Structures are given as structure tokens and as C-alpha cells.
């Protein structure tokens, strides 16, 4: 066999292998609508027949093979990433730190034998038992004392009544806010993690045609860990989606909203603190507040989520006010005009975080965060964004967990690819009255800033949601 014939034969074999892989990828991938997938399959079959019957130049075969290898890899990886994203919802992690004074001789969990360890009474009894068992298995006997709240627990550490403070890491930033010298006076000698496999709490619905409700629960923290870790829910946005009408209603709920915690027998606390007891507590608390069922949640590390903007390049975001912010991490001043602003990822992060330079502070920050989400949605549904779907899914899989079934996600994606219809997005926000009240998580002896929800505004929002989900002709 001549060298040219051997080379031509190899090119044909590579072509058939790449075509087979692409067909397999089309069957495996659920992102593409059936109609588009079937059209591509027919074209591939015709190409294969043509290559069998007609002598095709080697350069054309190589070009087609390279394209099909890349396309099949994209199909397999994008579907794998979505599967990975959806499958994370069953896991939630408690992160517990063992804290000592800065000058303490204790350096690790091995040094805790015969020491006195302080716990806060708000901590789940099951979690306390797990921590005690973990320490006992490591060091043997020690003594414990239970205090009314973490602030008293910290005070007992400071006056050396106890040797170690057990602190839920989700409350660390709250402790720092109330005790600015906390990190100067203390250090961590050990971290204990408890992984919990969650039950499926989603409410099934046909997302291709029926209205449904998603809660976006975000951690906007510079010290936040993995998105599966329990943490304060700093960003709380209800997203009501009407797929047939291609309309979305978003409602921002201030993090300091003072409301009964569903998972703590109605004890009063800030909404943000519901997150330290798990995402289900946040969902149930907001369901009680608004009197509705939330079909799915999307838990987001909001800072990491903005990496999506890096993939998109820039987004267009509306600002109700003109203001300037100094980004101290890089000593850069960002200016925002009243109206539409083109933002890269860093500028979007500054815009989403800022509240001190704005009228109404945290309330306006919630509105700005809705505008960020609106800007991302508008960019994602642009046709050219399909070329970036692999990178978008890769970023999302690292910063998002959801209990939304994969079928529901696929229905939405396929519907958008098929119709490419723009969405109308309306934003609203819950308002309230400033006050200082005790909270369940920080105890009755310390008054914290809270926001009593305005009942008239809350009723109006409930009516707005009902009208949105059940429009009349």
C-alpha cells in the first residue's frame, strides 16, 4: 500500500471515529433541543454516507474530524458539568472552629485533654454531640460548659473561665462585627467539619410552561468557604418565573429583615441568620413570610458567581443613582452613573457590595444586586453566548448549588435555545422600619440592627406575586 493511500485511509478512519463520538455526544447531551439535535444527526449520517461513496480530499476530512472532536468534547463536558452542578444539592457542611486566646499554650486538638470547652446553646444538639465525640476520640476526657449565646461564650473565653470556644464558622463575621478586636485576641487551633446528606425538598413542576418560584440565597462574604458550607444568607432574592409569558419578577428581601425562624419554633431573628441553620431554614422562613411555596432554591457564593461576568466579558447594569466607590483591595475608584453602566466582573462586584455610598443603604444594595442578576440574564440569552456555554457551566459548577432537577434545568435551556425570545424582567423589594432588637442567634442581651417588614408593602408584594403567576386576560 502506498504512503498516500495509507494516509488517506487513516484520515477516513479518524473521520468515522470523530463522527461516531459526535453522534454519541448528541445522544448524551440534553442541552440542545431535540429538533436541533436531530437535524445535526441527519447531517452527520449524510456526511458519513458521502465519505463512503465519494472520494473526499484528505484536508477536508481532517478539518471535519477536528471540528467534530471539539464539538463532541463540548457536548460531553457541558452535560457533565450540568450533572455535577445539579448533583451537589444533597450535601451541606457545618464548619466548626475551636478558638483560643492568642497567647494560649494550646496549639491543636491534641492539647484539649482535661481542658474546659465552651458551647453556645443555639447550636444544634446533634452537631454538639458530633463535635464532642470527635474531640473525645482524639484526646480523651475534657469538660464542657454551655452558655446562653456565643457572645457570653466569647466573654468566658476572654476572662479565661474556659480554655476553648467552640464557634460555628457561619457566625464568625457576626462576632467580628460586634467585637472588632476578635481576630487580634484569638486564633483557631482546629477545624471540624460535619457533612450532612440532605433530603430533596424541591416541589416538582413543568418549568417549560408553568409559573414557578426560585429563591436565590447568596453568601456575599470575603471569607466565605465552599458554597456547600452553611453560612449567613446575605443575599435573598425571590425569582418568580413565568416561562410561557417569558417574564421574570424578582423581589429583594433585605438581609436584616426581622422575622420568625421556621426552623427554630418561630424565634425572632434576622433573615440572614437563617442561613447558619441551613438553606432549608432560609427557604421555609421566606415561605412563611410571603405565604407561598418555593419550588427550588439556588444557593450562590455571590462573589464567585460574579466570575460568570468574566466569562461573559461585560454586562449592562442599571443604577438608580450616580456614586463613586473606592475599591481598597486595589486602590481603584469606580464611578457609576445614573442609568446604564457597562461593567466588567470587578466593577460588578463593587456595585453589588456597596451600600455606604447609597441612599437607603442595604435596601438599595438589594436592588443593585437584582440589577446585576438582570444584566447577567440579558447577556446569557444573547445568541453569541452559546459559544461560551462550556465556560459558563464550569464557573457555575464551582459557585452554585441547587435542588432544581436536571429535567427542569434542561426544559428551560432548551426552550430558550429553541425560541431565543427576550425576557421581560421586573424588580421589586420589601421595605421596612429600622429598629434594634435581640436576636435568637446572638442572644437576648445584645440588641442588633433589624428591619421590621412593612406589612402593607408585604401584602402588596403578595398580591403582585399572585397576579404575576395567575395573569387574567
C-alpha positions in Angstrom: 0.0 0.0 0.0 1.4 3.4 -1.0 2.1 6.1 1.5 -0.7 8.3 0.1 -3.3 5.5 0.3 -2.3 4.7 3.8 -2.6 8.4 4.8 -6.0 8.6 3.1 -7.2 5.5 4.9 -6.1 6.8 8.3 -7.9 10.1 7.6 -11.1 8.3 6.8 -10.8 6.2 10.0 -10.3 9.3 12.1 -13.3 10.9 10.4 -15.6 7.9 11.2 -14.3 7.8 14.8 -14.9 11.6 15.3 -18.4 11.3 13.7 -19.3 8.4 16.0 -18.2 10.4 19.0 -20.2 13.4 17.9 -23.4 11.3 17.5 -22.8 9.7 20.9 -22.4 13.2 22.3 -25.7 14.3 20.8 -27.5 11.4 22.4 -25.8 12.1 25.8 -26.3 15.8 25.8 -29.7 17.1 26.9 -29.0 20.8 26.4 -29.7 21.0 22.7 -33.4 20.9 21.8 -34.5 17.6 20.1 -35.1 19.3 16.8 -31.6 20.8 16.5 -30.0 17.6 17.8 -31.9 15.5 15.2 -31.0 17.8 12.4 -27.3 17.6 13.3 -27.6 13.8 13.4 -29.2 13.6 10.0 -26.4 15.9 8.6 -23.8 13.6 10.1 -25.4 10.5 8.6 -25.4 12.1 5.2 -21.8 13.1 5.6 -20.8 9.6 6.6 -22.6 8.2 3.5 -20.9 10.8 1.3 -17.5 9.8 2.6 -18.2 6.2 2.0 -19.4 6.7 -1.6 -17.3 9.7 -2.7 -13.6 10.2 -2.6 -13.1 13.2 -0.3 -9.9 15.2 -0.1 -7.8 14.4 3.0 -7.7 18.1 4.1 -11.5 18.2 4.2 -11.6 15.0 6.2 -9.1 16.3 8.7 -10.9 19.6 9.1 -14.2 17.9 9.6 -12.6 15.5 12.1 -11.1 18.3 14.2 -14.4 20.1 14.3 -16.3 17.0 15.3 -13.8 16.1 18.1 -14.1 19.6 19.5 -17.9 19.6 19.2 -18.3 16.1 20.8 -15.9 17.2 23.7 -18.0 20.3 24.3 -21.3 18.3 24.3 -19.9 15.7 26.8 -18.2 18.2 29.1 -21.1 20.7 29.2 -23.6 18.0 30.1 -21.2 16.5 32.7 -20.8 20.0 34.3 -24.6 20.5 34.5 -25.0 17.0 36.0 -22.3 17.9 38.5 -23.9 21.2 39.3 -27.3 19.6 39.9 -25.9 16.7 41.9 -24.3 18.9 44.6 -27.7 19.8 46.2 -27.7 16.8 48.6 -24.7 18.0 50.6 -24.5 20.6 53.3 -21.5 21.2 55.6 -21.2 22.5 59.1 -17.8 24.1 59.6 -16.8 24.4 63.3 -13.7 26.2 64.7 -12.0 25.7 68.0 -10.9 29.1 69.2 -8.4 30.0 71.9 -6.8 33.2 73.1 -3.8 34.4 71.1 -1.3 33.7 73.9 -2.8 30.3 74.9 -0.3 27.4 75.0 -2.9 25.2 73.2 -1.9 24.6 69.6 -4.0 21.7 68.4 -6.9 19.4 69.2 -4.4 17.1 70.8 -3.9 19.6 73.7 -7.5 19.6 74.9 -7.3 16.8 77.4 -8.7 18.0 80.8 -9.4 21.4 79.3 -12.7 23.3 79.6 -14.6 23.9 76.4 -17.5 26.3 75.9 -20.5 25.8 73.7 -23.4 28.1 72.8 -26.9 26.8 73.5 -28.2 27.8 70.0 -26.0 25.1 68.3 -27.9 22.0 67.2 -27.8 19.2 69.7 -26.8 16.7 67.0 -23.9 18.9 65.9 -22.8 19.4 69.6 -22.8 15.6 70.0 -20.8 15.2 66.9 -18.2 17.7 68.0 -17.9 16.2 71.5 -17.5 12.7 70.0 -14.8 14.0 67.6 -12.8 15.6 70.4 -13.2 12.6 72.7 -11.9 10.3 70.0 -8.9 12.5 69.6 -7.8 13.4 73.2 -9.9 11.6 75.8 -11.6 13.3 78.8 -12.3 17.0 79.0 -15.1 19.2 80.5 -17.7 21.3 78.7 -20.0 24.2 79.7 -23.0 25.5 77.8 -23.7 29.2 77.6 -26.8 31.1 76.6 -25.2 32.5 73.4 -21.9 33.0 71.6 -21.3 36.5 73.0 -21.3 35.1 76.5 -19.2 32.2 75.3 -16.7 34.6 74.0 -16.7 36.7 77.2 -15.9 33.5 79.2 -13.0 32.8 76.9 -11.7 36.3 77.3 -11.8 36.1 81.1 -10.3 32.6 81.0 -13.2 30.8 82.6 -12.9 28.5 79.6 -9.9 27.4 77.6 -11.6 26.9 74.3 -14.6 28.5 72.5 -16.5 26.3 70.0 -17.6 28.7 67.2 -19.8 27.9 64.2 -17.8 29.5 61.4 -21.0 30.8 59.8 -21.2 33.2 62.8 -17.6 34.3 62.6 -18.2 37.5 60.7 -21.1 38.5 63.0 -18.8 38.0 66.0 -16.1 40.2 64.3 -18.7 42.9 63.5 -19.7 43.0 67.2 -16.1 42.5 68.5 -13.7 44.2 66.1 -10.6 43.0 68.1 -11.7 39.4 68.0 -9.1 38.3 65.4 -6.4 40.2 67.2 -7.1 38.4 70.5 -7.8 34.9 69.3 -6.7 32.2 66.9 -8.0 28.9 65.6 -6.4 25.6 66.7 -8.6 23.2 64.9 -11.5 23.0 62.4 -14.2 20.3 62.5 -16.5 19.6 59.6 -19.8 17.7 59.6 -21.2 16.7 56.2 -24.9 16.2 56.0 -26.8 14.4 53.2 -30.0 16.4 52.6 -33.4 15.2 51.6 -34.8 16.5 48.3 -37.1 19.5 49.2 -37.9 20.7 45.7 -41.5 21.0 44.5 -41.8 19.4 41.1 -43.3 21.5 38.2 -43.1 21.7 34.5 -40.7 24.6 34.0 -41.3 24.8 30.3 -44.9 26.1 30.8 -46.0 26.6 34.4 -45.0 29.6 36.6 -42.6 28.7 39.4 -40.6 30.3 42.2 -36.9 30.1 42.9 -35.1 31.5 45.9 -31.6 32.9 45.2 -29.8 32.7 48.5 -26.4 34.2 48.4 -23.3 34.4 50.5 -21.6 37.7 49.9 -18.5 37.3 52.1 -14.8 37.8 51.6 -14.2 34.9 54.0 -16.9 32.5 52.7 -15.8 28.9 52.1 -17.3 26.4 49.8 -20.8 27.1 48.6 -21.9 23.8 50.4 -20.8 25.3 53.8 -23.6 26.6 56.0 -23.3 30.4 56.1 -25.2 33.6 56.6 -27.7 34.3 53.8 -26.6 37.8 52.9 -28.5 38.0 49.5 -32.1 36.8 49.4 -34.0 37.3 46.1 -37.2 35.6 45.2 -37.4 35.0 41.4 -40.8 34.2 40.0 -40.6 32.9 36.5 -43.4 32.7 34.0 -42.0 30.7 31.1 -45.0 31.0 28.7 -45.0 34.8 29.1 -41.2 35.0 29.1 -41.5 37.2 32.2 -39.5 37.3 35.4 -40.4 39.1 38.7 -37.6 39.5 41.2 -38.1 40.6 44.8 -35.2 41.5 47.0 -35.6 40.8 50.7 -33.2 42.8 53.0 -30.8 40.6 54.9 -31.8 42.3 58.2 -35.5 41.6 57.9 -36.7 40.7 61.4 -38.9 37.6 61.1 -39.7 34.3 62.9 -37.3 31.5 62.0 -39.2 28.5 60.7 -36.6 26.1 62.0 -36.4 27.5 65.5 -40.1 27.4 66.5 -40.7 31.0 65.4 -37.9 32.6 67.4 -37.2 36.1 66.1 -34.0 36.8 64.2 -32.6 38.5 61.2 -33.3 36.6 57.9 -29.5 36.5 57.2 -29.0 34.3 60.3 -31.4 31.7 59.0 -28.6 30.5 56.7 -26.4 29.4 59.6 -29.0 26.7 60.2 -29.0 25.6 56.6 -30.6 26.5 53.3 -33.9 24.7 54.2 -34.3 27.1 57.1 -34.0 30.1 54.9 -36.5 28.6 52.3 -39.1 27.8 55.0 -38.7 31.1 56.7 -39.3 33.1 53.5 -42.2 30.7 52.6 -43.8 31.6 55.9 -43.1 35.3 55.5 -44.7 35.5 52.0 -47.2 32.7 52.3 -46.1 30.9 49.2 -44.3 27.7 48.1 -40.8 27.9 46.8 -40.2 25.3 44.1 -36.4 25.4 44.1 -33.5 27.2 45.6 -30.2 28.3 44.1 -27.5 28.8 46.7 -24.8 31.1 45.4 -21.4 32.2 46.6 -22.2 35.7 45.2 -18.5 36.8 44.9 -17.6 33.6 43.0 -20.8 33.8 41.0 -19.6 37.1 39.5 -16.8 35.2 37.8 -19.5 34.4 35.3 -19.2 38.1 34.2 -15.5 37.4 33.5 -16.7 34.7 31.0 -19.3 37.0 29.5 -16.9 39.9 29.2 -19.1 42.7 30.3 -22.7 43.2 31.3 -25.1 46.2 31.1 -26.4 47.2 34.5 -28.8 49.9 35.5 -28.1 52.2 38.5 -30.7 54.4 40.1 -28.0 56.7 41.5 -24.7 58.2 40.5 -22.0 57.4 43.0 -18.3 56.6 43.5 -16.7 53.8 45.4 -13.0 53.2 46.4 -12.1 49.6 45.8 -9.5 49.4 48.6 -8.2 46.0 47.7 -6.7 47.5 44.5 -6.9 51.2 45.5 -9.1 52.0 42.5 -12.0 54.4 42.4 -15.1 53.2 40.4 -17.7 55.7 39.2 -21.3 54.8 38.4 -23.7 57.0 36.5 -27.4 57.2 36.9 -28.6 54.9 34.1 -27.0 52.0 32.2 -23.4 51.2 33.1 -21.1 48.7 31.3 -19.4 46.6 33.9 -16.6 44.0 34.0 -16.5 41.4 36.8 -14.6 43.6 39.2 -16.8 46.6 38.7 -19.9 44.5 39.0 -18.6 43.1 42.3 -18.0 46.6 43.7 -21.5 47.6 42.6 -23.1 44.5 44.2 -21.4 45.0 47.5 -21.6 48.8 48.1 -24.2 50.2 50.5 -22.5 53.1 52.4 -22.4 55.4 49.4 -26.1 54.8 48.6 -29.4 56.3 50.0 -31.3 53.6 51.9 -28.1 51.5 52.4 -28.7 47.8 52.4 -32.2 48.3 50.8 -30.6 49.9 47.7 -27.8 47.3 47.7 -30.5 44.6 47.3 -32.0 46.5 44.3 -28.5 46.7 42.8 -27.9 43.0 43.2 -31.2 42.4 41.3 -29.9 44.6 38.5 -26.7 42.6 38.4 -28.7 39.4 38.0 -30.9 41.1 35.4 -27.7 42.1 33.5 -26.3 38.6 33.6 -29.6 37.1 32.4 -29.8 39.5 29.5 -26.3 38.7 28.5 -26.7 34.9 28.8 -29.7 34.8 26.5 -27.8 36.5 23.7 -27.2 34.0 20.8 -23.5 34.5 20.8 -23.3 33.4 24.4 -23.9 29.8 23.2 -20.3 29.7 22.2 -19.3 30.3 25.9 -21.7 27.7 27.4 -18.9 25.3 28.4 -17.0 28.0 30.3 -20.2 29.3 31.9 -21.2 25.9 33.2 -17.7 25.3 34.5 -17.7 28.5 36.6 -21.3 27.9 37.8 -20.4 24.4 39.0 -17.9 25.9 41.4 -20.1 28.6 42.9 -23.7 27.4 42.7 -25.7 24.5 44.3 -29.4 23.9 43.6 -32.1 21.4 44.3 -33.6 22.0 40.8 -33.9 18.7 39.0 -31.9 18.3 35.8 -35.1 17.9 33.8 -36.3 21.3 34.9 -33.0 22.9 34.0 -32.9 21.2 30.6 -36.5 22.4 29.9 -35.5 26.0 30.5 -32.3 25.8 28.4 -33.9 24.0 25.5 -36.9 26.4 25.5 -34.5 29.4 25.3 -32.4 27.9 22.6 -35.5 27.0 20.5 -37.3 30.3 20.8 -34.5 32.8 21.6 -37.2 35.1 23.0 -36.1 38.0 25.2 -37.3 38.0 28.8 -39.1 40.9 30.5 -37.6 41.3 34.0 -39.4 43.4 36.7 -37.8 44.1 40.0 -39.3 44.9 43.4 -38.2 45.0 47.0 -39.6 44.5 50.5 -39.3 47.7 52.6 -39.5 48.1 56.4 -38.8 50.1 59.5 -35.4 50.3 61.2 -35.1 49.1 64.8 -32.8 47.4 67.3 -33.9 44.1 68.8 -32.5 41.0 70.4 -31.9 38.0 68.0 -32.1 34.3 68.6 -28.6 33.7 67.2 -26.8 36.4 69.2 -28.9 36.1 72.4 -31.3 38.4 74.3 -28.6 40.5 75.9 -27.4 42.2 72.7 -29.6 44.5 70.6 -28.8 44.3 66.9 -29.9 46.4 64.0 -33.0 44.8 62.3 -35.7 45.8 59.8 -39.3 45.2 60.7 -41.1 44.3 57.4 -43.7 46.8 56.4 -47.0 44.8 56.5 -48.7 47.0 53.8 -45.7 46.6 51.5 -45.6 42.9 52.2 -49.3 42.5 51.4 -48.8 44.4 48.1 -45.9 42.1 47.1 -48.0 39.0 47.9 -50.8 40.4 45.6 -48.2 41.2 42.9 -46.8 37.7 43.0 -50.3 36.2 42.7 -51.2 38.4 39.8 -47.9 37.6 38.1 -48.3 33.8 38.5 -52.0 33.9 37.6 -52.5 36.6 35.0 -56.0 37.5 33.8 -56.8 38.3 30.3 
